[in-house]
Amino acid sequence: MVAQRIVDIRPTTVTVPLTSALRHSNGCHWGRFVRTVVEVETDQGLIGLGEMGGGGESAEAMFRGLLPYLKGHNPFEVESLRWKIANPTASLYNNRTQLLAAIEFACLDICGQALGVPVYDLLGGKLRERVEFASYLFFTYPVEGRRAAIDVRTPEQLVAEATRLKEECGFRSHKLKGGVFSPDHELACYEALGEAFPEDKLRFDPNAQWSMEEAIRFGKAIEPLNNDYFEDPTWGLNGMRRVREAVNIPTATNTVVVNFEQLSANVLNPAIDVILLDTTFWGGIRPCIKAAGVCETFQLGVAVHSSGELGIQLATMLHLGAVIPNLSHAADAHYHHLADDVIKGGLMRYQGGAIRVPDGPGLGVQLDRDKLGEYAELYKRLGGYPYDRDPARPEWYAIAPGTEWADPGLEYTVRL
């Protein structure tokens, strides 16, 4: 086999519509995701695909700025790639973890294509054919002109949306993103889910918005439900440790254990029971596999976190989920909120709450050039949006612990 050498890196910012605007403790996804699609080309004509959250001129410039580091690099040399891009001893001055992840995705894609094997075969071979996902439930604003004008503010609306998703996708686990309304209102919503789906697993995540005392009060109230875990109710390892001591539900995080130093601190003095591995936040698929091995050794639970992925990053999540033996919970995904995708064949399909792991060479997904162009043009027309702002409350900004909650009676439609 002729050695491959990197000759070009091409980033493209896209914005892809969502079925509704997704509210969270810091603001809102305004009816679309902004993502950077990355193409890494070799001198043998292979093109590997990567993806990162966010985009625009600055993000694209950062990727183009990596070309002098990587021109001529062999994409099979993924460990030296890590040190070239995100030298951990220089991370104080040079934190390129998410850039590294996108490039690692593309290099593994190239390696799989060159060898004619799926990425999971490069990572030890798949242990499961499909990866199960939880429904990812949000309080929402309807988006003008979008399907069914989905509006979720009340317990009844939440249960109706969860029922629709269960019927369409087959979910057996349900995750509610909170931190938007008062804890009492969100408690009523979460309890309504438990009543509607007594056989299904539940998980709750207010994005570390609460004081430690509020987190304990809420956690004690939901103990009777069929909980997977209590995700990031308060901020920091020490706060989470105090919640863990007081509440009889496993804790989980995607915010305070997102690197190996934090993982080691949690092993030495446990605060988190379930580590949510994110292929972007951890710097790629391979670091997530390393972290899963540590978790297996110390008997910590593992799940897969979602950071607003399109089909390229979803493929990395599927390959990760296929190869780690200790995937102890259904994965998260925003994917069912997407109205479209940039990969050939359109959106991947859920069956029985799971998505099949791609079997094609590399990541097993290919770009739909027409869709890439369509959503690149849409980004040029609309630009970005302030993730940490609520379109219905333009002067509001988040503080933690939260003291000013949204009004569940507010009816608002996002207009793009």
C-alpha positions as CSV (number, residue, x, y, z in Angstrom):
1,M,0.0,0.0,0.0
2,V,1.3,3.4,-1.0
3,A,1.7,5.8,2.0
4,Q,-0.9,8.6,2.2
5,R,0.2,12.1,2.8
6,I,-2.0,15.1,3.7
7,V,-2.0,17.8,1.1
8,D,-5.0,19.9,2.0
9,I,-7.6,20.8,4.7
10,R,-10.9,22.3,3.6
11,P,-13.3,23.6,6.2
12,T,-16.9,24.6,5.3
13,T,-19.3,26.2,7.8
14,V,-22.9,25.1,7.4
15,T,-26.2,25.8,9.3
16,V,-28.7,22.9,9.3
17,P,-32.4,23.4,10.3
18,L,-33.9,21.9,13.4
19,T,-37.5,20.9,13.8
20,S,-37.8,23.4,16.7
21,A,-35.7,25.9,18.7
22,L,-34.2,24.0,21.7
23,R,-34.0,25.9,25.0
24,H,-31.4,25.3,27.6
25,S,-30.1,26.9,30.8
26,N,-27.7,29.3,29.0
27,G,-30.0,30.3,26.1
28,C,-31.2,28.5,23.0
29,H,-30.4,26.8,19.8
30,W,-32.3,29.1,17.5
31,G,-33.9,26.5,15.2
32,R,-30.6,25.4,13.6
33,F,-27.2,24.1,14.3
34,V,-24.0,25.8,13.1
35,R,-21.3,23.2,12.3
36,T,-17.9,23.1,10.5
37,V,-17.5,20.3,8.1
38,V,-13.8,19.4,7.5
39,E,-12.3,17.6,4.5
40,V,-8.8,16.3,4.7
41,E,-7.3,15.3,1.4
42,T,-4.3,13.1,0.7
43,D,-1.9,12.9,-2.2
44,Q,-3.6,9.6,-3.3
45,G,-6.9,11.4,-3.7
46,L,-8.6,10.1,-0.6
47,I,-10.8,12.6,1.4
48,G,-11.6,12.0,5.0
49,L,-14.4,13.8,6.8
50,G,-14.5,15.6,10.2
51,E,-16.9,17.8,12.0
52,M,-16.8,20.4,14.8
53,G,-19.4,22.5,16.5
54,G,-19.6,26.2,15.6
55,G,-18.1,27.8,12.6
56,G,-17.5,31.0,10.7
57,E,-14.4,32.8,9.5
58,S,-12.4,32.3,12.7
59,A,-13.1,28.6,12.9
60,E,-12.3,28.0,9.3
61,A,-9.1,30.1,9.6
62,M,-8.0,27.8,12.6
63,F,-8.4,24.7,10.4
64,R,-6.5,26.3,7.5
65,G,-3.8,27.3,10.0
66,L,-3.2,23.6,10.8
67,L,-2.1,22.8,7.2
68,P,1.5,23.9,7.8
69,Y,1.7,21.5,10.8
70,L,0.1,18.6,8.8
71,K,1.1,19.0,5.2
72,G,2.9,15.8,4.3
73,H,1.7,14.0,7.5
74,N,0.8,10.4,7.2
75,P,-2.8,10.1,8.4
76,F,-2.1,6.6,9.8
77,E,0.2,8.3,12.4
78,V,-2.6,9.4,14.6
79,E,-0.6,9.5,17.8
80,S,2.0,11.9,16.5
81,L,-1.0,13.9,15.0
82,R,-2.1,14.5,18.6
83,W,1.2,15.9,19.6
84,K,1.5,18.1,16.5
85,I,-1.9,19.7,17.0
86,A,-2.6,19.6,20.7
87,N,0.6,18.9,22.6
88,P,-0.9,18.3,26.1
89,T,2.2,19.8,27.8
90,A,1.4,23.1,26.0
91,S,-2.3,23.0,26.4
92,L,-2.3,26.1,28.7
93,Y,-1.3,28.2,25.7
94,N,-2.6,26.0,22.9
95,N,-5.9,24.3,23.5
96,R,-6.8,22.8,20.1
97,T,-8.7,19.8,21.4
98,Q,-11.8,20.2,19.3
99,L,-9.7,21.0,16.2
100,L,-7.7,17.8,16.9
101,A,-11.0,15.8,17.1
102,A,-12.2,16.9,13.7
103,I,-8.8,16.1,12.1
104,E,-8.6,12.7,13.9
105,F,-12.1,11.8,12.6
106,A,-10.9,12.6,9.0
107,C,-7.6,10.7,9.4
108,L,-9.4,7.6,10.7
109,D,-11.8,7.9,7.8
110,I,-8.9,8.0,5.4
111,C,-7.2,5.0,7.1
112,G,-10.4,3.0,6.8
113,Q,-10.9,3.9,3.2
114,A,-7.3,3.1,2.3
115,L,-7.6,-0.4,3.9
116,G,-11.2,-1.0,2.8
117,V,-12.4,-1.5,6.4
118,P,-14.8,0.4,8.8
119,V,-13.2,2.6,11.5
120,Y,-14.5,0.2,14.1
121,D,-12.1,-2.5,12.7
122,L,-9.2,0.0,13.3
123,L,-10.3,0.3,16.9
124,G,-10.5,-3.3,17.9
125,G,-13.6,-4.6,16.2
126,K,-17.3,-4.0,16.9
127,L,-19.0,-5.6,19.9
128,R,-22.5,-4.5,18.9
129,E,-24.3,-3.9,15.6
130,R,-26.4,-1.0,16.8
131,V,-26.1,1.7,19.4
132,E,-29.1,2.5,21.5
133,F,-30.0,6.2,22.1
134,A,-32.2,8.1,24.6
135,S,-34.8,10.5,23.4
136,Y,-33.3,14.0,24.0
137,L,-36.3,16.1,25.2
138,F,-36.1,19.9,25.3
139,F,-38.4,22.7,26.2
140,T,-38.8,24.4,22.9
141,Y,-40.0,27.3,20.8
142,P,-41.8,26.5,17.6
143,V,-40.1,27.7,14.4
144,E,-42.2,29.4,11.8
145,G,-42.9,27.0,8.9
146,R,-41.4,23.9,10.5
147,R,-43.0,20.6,11.1
148,A,-46.0,20.7,13.5
149,A,-44.7,23.9,15.1
150,I,-43.4,21.9,18.1
151,D,-44.0,23.9,21.3
152,V,-43.0,22.2,24.6
153,R,-43.5,24.2,27.9
154,T,-46.0,22.2,30.0
155,P,-46.0,18.6,31.3
156,E,-48.8,17.7,28.9
157,Q,-46.8,19.1,25.9
158,L,-43.7,17.3,27.0
159,V,-45.4,13.9,27.4
160,A,-47.0,14.4,24.0
161,E,-43.6,15.1,22.4
162,A,-42.0,12.1,24.1
163,T,-44.8,9.9,23.0
164,R,-44.4,11.0,19.4
165,L,-40.7,10.4,19.5
166,K,-41.2,7.0,21.1
167,E,-43.6,6.0,18.4
168,E,-41.4,7.3,15.6
169,C,-38.0,6.2,16.9
170,G,-38.7,3.5,19.5
171,F,-36.8,5.1,22.4
172,R,-36.8,3.3,25.7
173,S,-34.9,5.9,27.6
174,H,-35.8,9.6,27.9
175,K,-33.6,12.5,28.8
176,L,-35.0,15.9,29.8
177,K,-32.8,19.0,29.4
178,G,-33.8,21.4,32.2
179,G,-32.5,24.6,33.8
180,V,-35.0,26.7,31.8
181,F,-38.0,27.0,34.1
182,S,-38.3,26.9,37.9
183,P,-37.2,23.6,39.5
184,D,-40.7,23.0,40.7
185,H,-42.2,23.3,37.2
186,E,-39.5,21.0,35.8
187,L,-40.1,18.5,38.6
188,A,-43.7,18.4,37.5
189,C,-42.7,17.8,33.9
190,Y,-40.2,15.1,34.8
191,E,-42.6,13.3,37.1
192,A,-45.2,13.4,34.2
193,L,-42.6,11.5,32.1
194,G,-42.2,8.9,34.8
195,E,-45.9,8.4,35.0
196,A,-46.3,8.2,31.2
197,F,-43.5,5.8,30.7
198,P,-43.1,3.7,33.9
199,E,-41.1,0.9,32.2
200,D,-38.6,3.3,30.5
201,K,-35.4,4.8,32.0
202,L,-35.2,8.5,32.7
203,R,-32.4,11.0,33.0
204,F,-32.4,14.7,33.9
205,D,-29.9,17.4,33.1
206,P,-30.2,21.1,34.1
207,N,-26.8,22.0,32.8
208,A,-25.2,22.7,36.2
209,Q,-27.6,25.6,36.7
210,W,-28.7,24.9,40.3
211,S,-27.2,25.6,43.7
212,M,-26.0,22.5,45.5
213,E,-29.0,22.8,47.9
214,E,-31.5,23.1,45.1
215,A,-29.8,20.1,43.3
216,I,-30.2,18.0,46.5
217,R,-33.8,19.0,47.0
218,F,-34.7,18.1,43.4
219,G,-32.7,14.9,43.5
220,K,-34.4,13.7,46.6
221,A,-37.8,14.4,45.0
222,I,-37.0,12.3,41.9
223,E,-35.5,9.3,43.7
224,P,-38.6,7.1,43.4
225,L,-38.5,7.4,39.5
226,N,-36.7,4.9,37.2
227,N,-33.6,7.1,36.9
228,D,-30.6,6.3,34.7
229,Y,-28.7,9.1,36.4
230,F,-28.7,12.8,37.5
231,E,-26.6,14.8,35.1
232,D,-24.8,18.0,36.1
233,P,-27.4,19.4,38.5
234,T,-24.7,21.7,40.0
235,W,-21.3,22.9,39.0
236,G,-17.9,21.4,39.9
237,L,-16.5,18.2,41.2
238,N,-17.0,19.3,44.8
239,G,-20.6,20.3,44.3
240,M,-21.4,17.1,42.4
241,R,-19.6,15.1,45.2
242,R,-21.9,16.7,47.8
243,V,-25.0,15.9,45.7
244,R,-23.8,12.3,45.3
245,E,-23.5,11.9,49.0
246,A,-27.0,13.2,49.6
247,V,-29.0,11.8,46.7
248,N,-29.5,8.1,46.0
249,I,-29.2,8.4,42.2
250,P,-26.0,7.9,40.1
251,T,-24.4,11.2,39.1
252,A,-23.2,11.9,35.5
253,T,-21.3,14.7,33.8
254,N,-20.2,16.0,30.4
255,T,-18.9,19.3,31.9
256,V,-16.5,18.6,34.9
257,V,-14.9,15.3,33.6
258,V,-13.9,16.0,30.1
259,N,-10.1,15.2,30.2
260,F,-7.8,12.7,31.8
261,E,-6.7,15.0,34.6
262,Q,-10.3,15.5,35.7
263,L,-10.9,11.8,35.3
264,S,-8.0,11.0,37.6
265,A,-9.3,13.5,40.2
266,N,-12.7,11.8,40.0
267,V,-11.1,8.3,40.5
268,L,-9.1,9.5,43.5
269,N,-12.1,11.2,45.1
270,P,-15.3,10.1,43.4
271,A,-18.0,12.6,42.5
272,I,-19.3,11.2,39.3
273,D,-20.6,7.7,38.6
274,V,-21.2,7.9,34.9
275,I,-18.8,9.6,32.5
276,L,-20.4,11.0,29.3
277,L,-17.7,10.6,26.6
278,D,-17.9,13.1,23.7
279,T,-15.8,12.4,20.7
280,T,-15.3,16.2,20.1
281,F,-14.7,17.4,23.7
282,W,-12.2,14.6,24.5
283,G,-10.2,15.2,21.3
284,G,-11.4,12.3,19.1
285,I,-12.6,8.7,19.1
286,R,-9.3,7.3,20.4
287,P,-9.1,9.4,23.6
288,C,-12.7,8.3,24.4
289,I,-11.7,4.7,24.1
290,K,-8.7,5.3,26.4
291,A,-11.0,7.0,28.9
292,A,-13.5,4.1,28.6
293,G,-10.7,1.8,29.5
294,V,-10.0,3.8,32.7
295,C,-13.7,3.8,33.6
296,E,-13.8,0.0,33.0
297,T,-10.8,-0.5,35.4
298,F,-12.4,1.7,38.2
299,Q,-16.0,0.5,37.5
300,L,-17.3,3.8,36.5
301,G,-20.3,3.9,34.1
302,V,-19.9,5.1,30.5
303,A,-22.3,6.7,28.1
304,V,-21.9,8.8,24.9
305,H,-22.6,12.5,25.0
306,S,-24.1,14.6,22.2
307,S,-22.9,18.0,21.2
308,G,-25.3,18.8,18.4
309,E,-23.9,16.5,15.7
310,L,-24.6,16.1,12.0
311,G,-24.1,12.7,10.4
312,I,-20.3,12.8,10.3
313,Q,-19.9,13.2,14.1
314,L,-22.8,10.8,14.7
315,A,-20.8,8.2,12.7
316,T,-17.9,8.7,15.1
317,M,-20.3,8.2,18.1
318,L,-21.6,5.0,16.5
319,H,-18.1,3.6,15.9
320,L,-17.2,4.5,19.5
321,G,-20.3,2.9,20.8
322,A,-19.6,-0.2,18.7
323,V,-16.2,-0.9,20.2
324,I,-16.3,-0.1,24.0
325,P,-17.5,-3.0,26.0
326,N,-18.6,-1.0,29.0
327,L,-21.2,1.2,27.3
328,S,-23.6,0.9,30.3
329,H,-26.3,3.4,29.2
330,A,-28.1,4.5,26.0
331,A,-26.2,7.3,24.2
332,D,-27.4,10.8,23.8
333,A,-28.1,12.4,20.5
334,H,-29.6,15.7,19.2
335,Y,-29.9,13.9,15.9
336,H,-33.6,13.4,15.9
337,H,-34.1,17.2,16.1
338,L,-32.4,17.7,12.7
339,A,-34.7,18.4,9.7
340,D,-31.9,17.3,7.3
341,D,-28.3,16.3,7.1
342,V,-25.3,16.8,4.8
343,I,-24.5,13.1,4.2
344,K,-25.6,11.0,1.2
345,G,-28.9,9.3,1.9
346,G,-30.1,11.9,4.3
347,L,-30.7,11.4,8.0
348,M,-29.8,8.0,9.5
349,R,-32.8,6.1,10.8
350,Y,-33.7,5.0,14.3
351,Q,-35.1,1.5,14.7
352,G,-36.1,0.3,18.1
353,G,-34.5,3.4,19.6
354,A,-31.1,2.5,18.1
355,I,-29.0,3.3,15.0
356,R,-27.0,0.7,13.1
357,V,-23.3,1.2,13.0
358,P,-22.1,2.1,9.5
359,D,-20.3,-0.8,7.8
360,G,-18.7,1.0,4.8
361,P,-15.0,1.8,4.6
362,G,-13.8,4.5,7.0
363,L,-16.6,6.3,8.9
364,G,-19.1,4.8,6.4
365,V,-20.6,8.2,5.5
366,Q,-20.1,10.4,2.4
367,L,-20.9,14.1,1.8
368,D,-23.9,15.1,-0.2
369,R,-22.3,17.9,-2.1
370,D,-25.6,19.6,-3.0
371,K,-26.7,19.6,0.7
372,L,-23.3,20.9,1.8
373,G,-23.6,23.7,-0.7
374,E,-27.2,24.5,0.3
375,Y,-26.5,24.7,4.0
376,A,-23.2,26.6,3.5
377,E,-25.2,29.2,1.6
378,L,-27.8,29.3,4.3
379,Y,-25.1,30.0,6.8
380,K,-23.8,32.9,4.6
381,R,-27.3,34.3,4.5
382,L,-28.2,33.9,8.2
383,G,-24.8,33.9,9.9
384,G,-24.5,32.6,13.5
385,Y,-26.6,33.0,16.5
386,P,-25.8,33.8,20.2
387,Y,-26.0,30.4,21.8
388,D,-26.0,32.1,25.3
389,R,-29.1,34.2,24.5
390,D,-32.8,33.5,24.5
391,P,-34.6,35.0,21.4
392,A,-37.8,35.7,23.5
393,R,-35.8,37.5,26.2
394,P,-33.2,39.6,24.5
395,E,-31.9,41.4,27.6
396,W,-31.6,38.2,29.7
397,Y,-28.4,36.3,30.4
398,A,-27.8,33.2,32.5
399,I,-26.4,33.3,35.9
400,A,-25.6,30.3,38.2
401,P,-27.0,29.3,40.5
402,G,-30.1,30.4,38.6
403,T,-32.5,32.7,40.2
404,E,-34.5,34.1,37.3
405,W,-36.5,31.4,35.5
406,A,-38.3,31.6,32.2
407,D,-42.1,31.9,32.3
408,P,-43.7,28.6,31.2
409,G,-46.7,30.6,30.0
410,L,-44.7,32.5,27.4
411,E,-45.7,31.6,23.8
412,Y,-43.1,32.6,21.3
413,T,-42.3,31.6,17.7
414,V,-38.7,31.8,16.3
415,R,-38.6,33.4,12.9
416,L,-35.5,32.9,10.8
